[in-house]
Amino acid sequence: MQALVIGRETFFDFGPPFQYFDIYVVNRENTGISIERASLTPEANKCYALAKVEFVEKSSPISIEDLLSGKDPCQIPEKKLKKEAKKQRKAMGFSGANMVFRVTCGPQIRILRTGIGDKDWFDEKPDTPANTSWTTQVLGKLDNIAGPTAMDKPVFDLNAPAADPPPVKNYVIAQKLAAGDYDDLFPGNTQKTSAIYKASLVKAPEPTVSLTDSSPVKPTVFTLPPYPRLPLFAAHQGWARLHLIVAADGTVSTTTVYEGSKLFEGVVKEAVRGWKFPPDANEREVTVNLEFKLNCNPASD
């Protein structure tokens, strides 16, 4: 056995996202094993949470035999797997994981499927079948070697700036994802892993903030506020209007009235503190309008 592919689809009854996919490619090396992992998160929102794929490349001194705890997946009887699968369907609830091995057994490629459900995770005595339990243990070893998966990280980080898709190293697993080599791992899904990968290469649209009006005088120095993360995650856009009093040195002395969405109030008031107006605006009241646009439709197909 020179190489094997192990996949896992984890699904929940809450989200989005409702699913996470992990694909491991394990190769035998002279000093142990090498691992490439692709963690795929399908699109959750067209405005701020597009499809995402993260790659990890690791090595370990353990052998494939140690990884598999001495069990040969080629020797597992198909009849036994089907019997376990029938039992596991009763353990399935609204959350669980579908797991798959793709292994070369002599001249043939064999695919072995197992699945765990709510009862396997949460019951005190789950009575998980032997091969299913073994599969979860193998995946646990791989997770420990490769590190946290996408499912282990925050879905939405309010403090993190919006980021472009990371540059993709020339991973072999990435090339095979694009070619659809792993689409057969999760046949019950409407969106294939190759489609998730290709969607992950699309850059999210940039939300914008614009100064639409400043009356009766415009600022000579101004910085627009950033689009706050909370309204971005809420797919919220709108406007803000401020009534400012300009000091003798052209700076903003006070904000007398704020109108518009409360979700934008903090960043707007912070931004106008650094604005400067021309000398003839001394002690005048200036009305400023700002527009916050998502530049996308989160409800579109």
N, C-alpha and C positions, 0 to 999 in steps of 0.2 A: 504494500500500500504506500504509494509515493505522495499522494495529495488527497485532500478531502475538502468538501465545501459543507459548511454547517450554517443553516439559516434559522432565524427566529423572528416571528411576527408577534409583538405584544400588543394587545388591544384592551381598551377600557370602555366603560359606558359613560364616560365623562370626557369633556374636551370642548373644542378641538385643540390640538390634534387628538384623534382617537386611536391612532396606530403608530407604532414605531417598528422599523425593520432593521435587523442586524444580520450581516452576511460575513462570515469568516471563511477565508481561504488559508488552509494550513498545509505547509510544505515541509517535507523531511529535509533536514540539512545535516552536514557532517557533525556539527556540534549540538544538534537538538532539532528545533523546529523554527520556522519563520511564519509569521502571521500577518495577513493583511485583513483589515476589517473596514467595511463600509456600514455606517449607521445612517439610515434614511428616515427622514421625517416628512410626510406628505404636507402639502400646502394647508395651512390653517386659515389664512386670510390673505386676500390679494393685495392689501395695502401695506402690511407690515410683517407678515409671517408666511413668506413663500416657501416652497419646498426646499429642503436642506439636506445635504449629504456631507458627512464628515468621515475622513479617512484616517486610519491609524496603521502604522507599520511597526511591528515588534518582533523580537526573537526571544527564545527561551531555551535553556539547556535541557529541558525535559524532552523525552522522545514522544513520537506519536503513540506508541504503546502505553507510555505512562499517562499521556493525556486521556487516552481511552480506558484507563484503568485495566488494561490487559484484555479488554473485550474487542472482538473483531466484528464490526458491523456487518460484514459480508456473511457471517455465520448466524445472524439472527433470523429465525424462520418468519416468513411473511405471514403465515397463519397466526403466529403468536402476536405479531404486531396488530393485525386486524382485530384480534380478540381484545387486546388492550385498548385499541381505539374505540371499540364498542362500549367498553366500560367507562372510558374517559368522557364520552359524550354526556354521561350522567353527571360528571363533575363540572362540566362547563356551565358557566353562568353568564354574567354580563361582562366579565373580565377574564383574561387568560392569555395563553401563549400557544402558538402553533410552531412546532420545531421540526426541522428537516435535516437529514443527512443526505448528501450526494457523494457517493463513493464509487471508485472503480473496483469492480470485483471480477478479476480475470479479464475476459474480453468484453464484459458488459458494464454499463453504468447503472448503479442501483440507487433508488431514492427511497429512504425510510422516513416515515412521518409519525410523529407523536404529538400529543397536546396536553396541556395542563389547564386547569380552570380554578375558579374561586375556592373550591374545596381543597385543592392541593396547596394553595397559598395560606388559607386561613383556618382550616380545621385542625384541631389538636392532633387527631389521628387520621390523616387524609387517605391512607391506604393506596398510595400512588403505585401503579404497576412498575415492575422492575425496570423494564427498558425505558419507560418514560422518565423514571427517577434518574437512571443512568444518563440519559440525554441532558437533563437539567444540570447534573453534576459536571458534565463535560463543558457545557456552556458557561457554567460558573467558573471553571478553571480558565477558560479563554477570557472571560470578563476581567478576572484578576490580573491576567498578563497584559491585556490591552488597555485597561483603565476604564473610567466611566463612559457609559454610552450616552446617546442623546437623551434617552429617557431619564437618566440620572441628573440631568442639568435643568436649570429653570427654563420653562417654556418662554416666559416673558421676563426680561430683566429691565426694570424701570430705570436703573442707573446706567445701563450700557448704551452707548451711542449706536445709532443705526449703522450697520456695516454692509459693505459690498460682499458678495459671495467670495470666500477665500480662494486664492489661486490654487489650482489642483495640480499636485505633483503628478508625474507620469506613472501613476500606480497601474499595475496590470489589472487589478480589480476594477479600476475606473473604466478602462478600455472595454472590459467584458460587460460591465454594467450597461454602457452605452450600446453595445452590440446586442443586448438582450439575452446574454448567456445565462442569466439568473432568473429570467422571467418564469421559468417552470417551477421555481421553488415554492411560490405562493399562488397556486392556481385559483384560489377562491376569491382573489381580490380583483376589483374592476380596474384598478390602476396598477400597471406593471411596474416593476422596479426600474426598468429602463426609462419609462416615462417620468418617474419621480426624479431620477438622476438628471434627465434633460431639462426638466422644469427647474431644477436647482441652479442651473446655469443662468437663469433669467434674473436680471437685476430688478430689485423692488423699485417702484416709482418713488421719486423724491417728493415729500410734502414741501410746500412753500409758504413763506410768510411775506406779504408785500404791503408796502405803505400806499394805500389807495387815495388818501387825502390828508392834507395838513393845511388848515385855514385859520386865520388869513395869511399866514406866513409859513414857509417850509423850513425845516432844520437844515443847517449847513453841515453839521456832523451828526451822523446817526448810525447806529447798528441795529439791525432788525433782531427781534428775539428768536431763539430756536423754537422749533415745533416741539411742544412738550410730549414726553413719552406716553403719559396717561391718556390724553385725548387721542393720540395716535393709535394706541391699543384698543381704544373704544370706538375707533373709526368715526371720530367726531371732528367736524370742521365748522368754521363759523367766522365771526368777526369780533373786533374789540374797538371801542371808541373811548377816548380819553379827553378830558378837558384839563389842559395844563396852564400853569402860570409861569411865565418866563421871568427870571431874575435879571438884574442889571448887567451881569456878565454873560448873559445869553444862555445860562444853564437853566434847567427846570427846577424851580423852587418848590412847587407843590403840584400834586394831582388832585384836582377838586372833585371830579366825578369819573367813575368808571362804569361803562355800559358794555353789554355783550356777554359772551360765555364766561362763566366763572373759572372754567378749566384753563383759560388763557390769562387770567388776571395776574397771577404771580410773575410770569415771565415778561409780560408786557410792562408792568410797573418797574421791574428791575431794569429792563432795557432802556426806558426813556430817561432814567436817571443820568445816563451818560450822554444824552443828546445836547447839542448846542444850536442856538438860534442866532440870527444876525442881530446887531445892536439895536435896530429899530423895533425889535420885538420886546424891548424892555417893558416889564410889568403888564404885558398884554396876555390875554387868554387865548390859547391856541387849541383848536379841536383837531384831534388826530384820529384817523381811521386805519385800522390794520385788518387784513384779510388772511385767514388761515385756510389753506386748501390742501386736501389729501392728494389730488391729482390722480385718483383712481376710484373705482367703484367696487367696494368690498362684496357687494351682492351679485356681481356679474359672474357669468359662467366662464 
